[in-house]
Each structure stands twice: as C-alpha cells, then as structure tokens.
C-alpha cells in the first residue's frame, strides 16, 4: 500500500459548492430552492464554526497489483517506463516482445 495524506482547507463558499456537486443536491435537483438551500447551509456552517474555514485531512491509499499474463480473453496490465509512465489494462492476448 502507498499511503498519501493531504491537508485541505475549504471556505464556507467552497463547502457550499462541494455540497451542490452531490447528486442529491445539484442545482437541477434543488431548482428554485437552490438559493434558500445555500443560505441555510451557509448559516448552519457559520453557526457551527465562525472561522468560516474547514480543515480536513484526506487520506488515500493505493494498492497496485496485476494478474499474471494469461491467455486470450484475460486482462493484462501493460506499463511503459520513462519520464511519463502509464499503466493500461487491456483485454486479449498480451503483445509479443
């Protein structure tokens, strides 16, 4: 596992925008209630913490794995080393060297 922690500080307006990006509270879902929703959320956030900043540590872990190269129809993982490496998952037989 490769751990990665990142400290993120968001303003009240960024938190409101983040909430509006959720599928249950998009501007399309809220329709004409969007402005009232944003104002209610702004008031609640400022009542909770008047500093108007939210600090959060986002922790991410990555596990990188591959299956052994197999026969036609199985997935395989290709990797190109160099200054701009990439990995790609393909189906079918692996390329011959």
C-alpha positions in Angstrom: 0.0 0.0 0.0 1.2 3.5 -0.8 -0.3 6.0 1.7 -0.8 9.7 1.0 -2.3 12.3 3.3 -3.2 15.8 2.2 -4.4 18.7 4.4 -7.3 20.6 2.7 -8.7 23.9 3.9 -12.0 25.0 2.5 -14.0 28.2 2.8 -17.7 28.2 3.5 -18.4 29.0 -0.1 -16.2 26.1 -1.2 -18.2 23.8 1.1 -21.4 25.0 -0.3 -20.1 24.4 -3.9 -19.0 20.9 -2.8 -22.4 20.1 -1.4 -24.1 21.4 -4.6 -21.9 18.9 -6.6 -23.5 15.9 -4.9 -26.2 14.2 -7.0 -28.8 14.6 -4.3 -28.4 18.4 -4.0 -27.4 19.6 -7.5 -28.8 22.9 -8.7 -31.0 20.9 -11.1 -32.4 18.9 -8.1 -33.0 21.9 -5.9 -34.5 24.1 -8.7 -35.9 27.4 -7.3 -35.0 26.3 -3.7 -31.2 26.5 -4.5 -30.7 30.0 -3.1 -32.6 29.2 0.1 -30.7 25.9 0.5 -27.3 27.6 0.1 -28.3 30.4 2.6 -29.5 27.8 5.1 -26.3 25.8 4.7 -24.1 28.9 5.0 -25.9 29.9 8.2 -25.5 26.4 9.7 -21.8 26.2 8.8 -21.1 29.6 10.3 -23.1 28.8 13.5 -21.0 25.6 13.8 -17.7 27.3 13.3 -17.5 31.1 12.8 -13.9 31.0 11.4 -15.5 30.2 8.0 -12.8 27.6 7.3 -13.0 23.9 7.4 -9.8 21.9 7.8 -9.7 18.2 6.8 -7.0 15.6 6.2 -7.8 13.4 3.3 -6.1 10.0 3.5 -5.6 7.9 0.4 -4.0 4.5 0.0 -3.2 2.8 -3.3 -2.7 -0.8 -3.9 -1.1 -1.6 -7.3 -1.5 -5.1 -8.4 -1.6 -7.1 -11.6 -2.6 -10.6 -12.7 -0.1 -12.9 -14.3 -0.1 -12.7 -18.1 -2.7 -15.1 -19.3 -4.3 -16.5 -22.5 -6.5 -14.7 -24.9 -9.6 -13.2 -23.3 -7.9 -12.4 -20.0 -7.0 -9.0 -18.8 -3.4 -8.0 -18.7 -1.6 -4.9 -17.4 0.9 -3.0 -19.5 3.4 -0.5 -18.2 5.7 1.9 -20.1 8.6 3.2 -18.0 10.2 6.6 -18.6 9.6 10.2 -17.7 5.8 9.9 -18.3 4.9 6.3 -17.2 1.4 5.0 -17.6 -0.4 1.8 -17.0 -3.1 0.4 -19.2 -5.4 -2.6 -18.7 -6.3 -4.4 -21.9 -8.2 -7.5 -22.9 -6.9 -10.1 -25.2 -3.5 -11.8 -25.5 -0.5 -9.8 -24.3 1.7 -8.3 -27.0 4.7 -10.4 -28.1 8.1 -8.8 -27.3 
